[in-house]
Amino acid sequence: MLGGSGALAFWISAPGQGEIRAEPMPAPSADEVLVRALYSGISRGTEALVFQGLVPPSEYARMRAPFQSGDFPGPLKYGYTSVGRIEQGPPGLNGANVFVLYPHQTHYVVPAASVYVIPDAVPAERAVLAANLETAINGVWDAHPQLGDRIVVIGGGTVGCLVAWLLQAIPGCDVQLVDINPQRESIASALGVRFALPHALVGEADCVIHTSGSPAGLELALRVAAFEATVVEMSWYGSRRASLALGEAFHASRLTVRSSQVGHVPPAQAARWTTRRRMELALSLLTDPALDVLITGESDFTSLPRVMAQLASVPGDALCHRIRY
């Protein structure tokens, strides 16, 4: 694939349009590695908004991916879920399977310090969940769940499912995953989590985490939060507006709405945790084969322009979609 023409990469050529382009391939220096991609993952949330050109100008700088090329709204090369094998690099890394926060591309050269070696017990195919799991870990940290809490997670996308999966391991916690799609019940069951449709949700929650990306989901989060509870908002709306009914029980219930974003380690962990340690934790947790249920489709790299357009406009029941190289 390399030859004289270099690598191939997926580019967003204009909002709602993508194409495969040739990329130059420099030789790696002494502190760099050459990675051959095995898989990448499509983030249905953020990547869909980027693909549709819905990043507001105020967020152009903050929303840049680590190895992004081009600028918003496009053309640009965007993505952050690449799993590959090191074909050339420093001693000890050659042949290693690694996770890299890199866009969709067949081969690439990056600093050796930017790769994360995938544990032997984690299949490369499952490692595409690492970025979503890192986001979920950050969201759980921001929520500060306590032993025995009744916790509601609203939104059964990939991140929401991973948040619920992490929380159900806390002793005594009653965790419920809520989604408008009844097909998510089988996913929740495979992850060991209770499931409910919005109309069937009863009672008050000590902690609510919202991941649906829908203003209606955030409204539901406020309605089910108990007195002085915290609602953690993990959804990112891009340039879309989200309105809230703050004139109902919001003030009487003394609710807190807290944002969560993976770009920074929460203050309670910041003194000891780095983003590298957090990602290494995420990779170490991917040994559970139950998580394979979150990968709901796979396509060849060459079909990525069509697949990205379809997932951004009509995602259906898709969760994490894996790209095969």
N, C-alpha and C positions, 0 to 999 in steps of 0.2 A: 504493500500500500504506500510505503514511503517513496521509494524510487527517487526520481528527480523532481516529481511534482509536489512533494510534501504530503501533508495530511489533508483530511476533509473535515469540515466543521459545519454545524448548523447555525445559520444566521437568520435573525428576524430582519427581513428586508424592508418592511413597512408594517404598520399596525395590522395584525390579522394575516400577515403573509410571511412565509419562511422559505428558505432555500439552502441547498448544500453548496458550499464554496470550497475551493482549494485554499490551503493555508501553507505558508512557508514553514520549513522545519529547521531551525538552527541546530547546530551540534551542541550537546550539553557541555557546560564547563565543568570544572572539577567539583563544584559544590551543587551541581544540578543533576536531575535525573530525566531520562527519556521514558515516558509511560505509554504503553499500548493499551488503549481502552478495551475493556471487556463488556462493561455495562454502564449505562447511566440511567437516572431516574427523572421523571417529569414531576415537578411540584405543581399540582393542579391549582393551588391557590396563588402564590406569588408569580409563578411563571406564566399562568394564564393572564394575569393582569398586565404583566410586562408584554406578553405577546399581543394583547389587544390594545396596547398603547395607553393604558390607564394609570401610569405612574404620574402623579402631579409634578409639575416643574419644581416645586419646593422640595421634593424628595429625590431629585436626580442624583445628587452627590451621595446622600445616605444610602440609596438603594443600589449602588454599584456592587456587583459581585466581585469576589477577590481577583479573578482573572478575566474580567469582562473586557471585550474590545468594542469600540464604537461607543456611541452615546444615546441616551434616551431622547426621543421615542424610537430612534432607529435611523439607519441600520445599526444593529449591534449583535454581538455574540454573547449570550447570557445563559447562565446555568450554574449549578453548584452541587451536583450529585454525580460524580464520576468514580467508577471503580475500574482499576486497571492493574497491569503487571509491569514492573520496572524492567526494561530491557537493557538499560545502560545507566550506571550510576556508581556511587562510592561503594567500596567493599562492604558486604553485609546487607546491602539492599537489592542487589541484582536478583531478579526472579521473584521478588516479594510481591504479593498482592497488596494493593494500597487503595485507600480512599482519598480523593482529592476534591476540593471545592472548585471544580473546573467545569466550564461549559461542555456541551455535547460535541466531542471531537474525537477522531479516530486515534491520533497520536498527539502528544504534546510534551514540551520540555518545561519543567518547573524547578524552583529551588528544592533541594532535598528536604529542607526544613518545613516545607509546606505539605508533605505527604504524611498520611497516617497509616502505619502498617496494620493490616487487618489480622486479628487473632486467628490462629490456625483452626479454632473451633467454629469460626463464622464463615459460612459459604460466601463466595464472592457474589453470588446471585442475590443473597439477602442483604448484603452490605449497602445496597442502594437506599435502604431505609435510614442510614446513619444520620443524614442531615435533619430529617423529620423527627427522629428520636432525640437528637440534640435539642431541637426546638421544644419538644415535649418536656424534656428534663428541666429546661429553663422555666417553662410554664408552671410545673409542679413546684419548683423552688419559689417562684413568685407567689404561689397560692398559700404557702405555709400550712399544709394540711396537718391536722392533729389526730392522734390515736382516737378511734371511735367516731370520727366525723361522718356525717351523712353528706356525701359529695355528689354533685350532679355535673356531668360533662355534657354540654349541649353542642352537638355537631359531630357526626360520625364519619368525618373525613379521616385521612391518614393520621394527621396530628391528633385529632380528638380521640381516635381509637388508641393511639399510643399513650396519650395522657391517662385515659381510663385504665389501660393495662398496667401502667406504673403505679397508679393509686390503689388498685385492688390488692396490691402486695402489702399495703400498710395494715397491720393487725387491727381488727375491730372496725375498720372503715366500711361503710355501706356505700358502694359506688354504683352509679347508674348512668348509662350512656343514653342520650336522647337524640333522635333524629327523625325527620319527616319521612325518610325512606324506610319502609318496613324490611327491605332486604338487608339492612344493617344489623338486624337481630341475629342472623346466623354468624356474622363477623364478630359481634360482641360475645356470643356464646363460645366461639372458638378461643376467644381471649380470656374467658372466665369472668365476664362482666355482665351484669344485668342490663336489660334494654327496655326502653319505653318510647312510645310515640308521644309527641308533645301533649295531646289531649288527655293522655293517661297518666301524666306526671302529677303526683299528689304529695302533700306534705311540704315541709320547709327544709332547706338545705343549709348546713353550716358553711359550706364553701361551694361556689359555682364557678366553673371554668367554661368560657364560651369560645368556640372555635369554628362556628358554622359559616362565618363570613356574611351572615344575613342580619339586617337590623331586627327582623322578627325574632331571631334567635336571641339577640341581646335583650329584647323586651321580655322574652320568656325568662331569661336569666334573672332579671330584676324581680319578676313576679314570684319566683320560687325561692329566692334568697331569704333566709330567716333574719330575725332582728340582729342588727349590727354585723351581718355577714359580709364577706368580701366576694365580689364578682371580678374574676380575672379575665380581661379581654385579650384574647390571643389572635383574633381575626385582624387582617389588614385589608382595608377597603379601597386602597388606591385613591383615585379621584372621586369615587362614589361617596354620597352622603349617607349618614346613619342618624336617624332621629330617635329620640328617647322620650318616654312619658315620665318626666321627672316631677310632674305635678300630682301623681297618685301617691302610692305608699313609700316612695323613695326616701323622703326626708323623715317621715314618721318612723320608718324602720331603720334609720341611721345606717344606710348601706354605703359601702365603699366600692368604687369601680377602679380597678388597678390595671394599667396596661402591662403587657409582657411582650418583649421583643428580644430575639436571640442575639442581637448585635452586641449586647453587654451582659456580663455575668451579674446576677442580682447582688445588691449591696451586702446581704448577709453572707454571701459566699466569696465576695471579691477579694478579701484579704488572703485567702488560701487557694482559690481556684483560678485557673487560667482557661482560656477558650480551648487550648490544647488538651488540658486535663479533662475538660467537659466532653470533648469529642472522643477521647480515649474511653471515657466511661460509656458513652453511647455505643461505641463499637463493641465493648466487652459485654453489653447487655443483649446483643443480637444473637446470642447462642440459642435462644428459645425458638424451636421450629414452629411454634404456634403463630409466630409473626409472619410466616409465609402467606397467611390468609389475606394480608394487606396488599399483596402484589397481585393485582387483578387482571393484568394483561402484559403482553410483551410483543414488541415489533422490531423489525430490522432498522438499523440506522438510516438506510436510504429512504425509508418511508416516513421519516420524522416530520417533514413539512406538512404532510397530510394528517398525520396523527396529532401533531400539536394543534392544528387548526380545529380538528374534531373535538379534542378534549377541552379546548378553551371555550368552544361554543356550545357543544352538547356532550357534557361529560358522562351522562347516564349514571351507571352504577360503579364507574371506575374509581379506584382509590389510587394507589401508586402504580403507574405504568412504567414498565422497564423497557429500556432500549438495548438491543443486543448488537454487538459489533462483530 
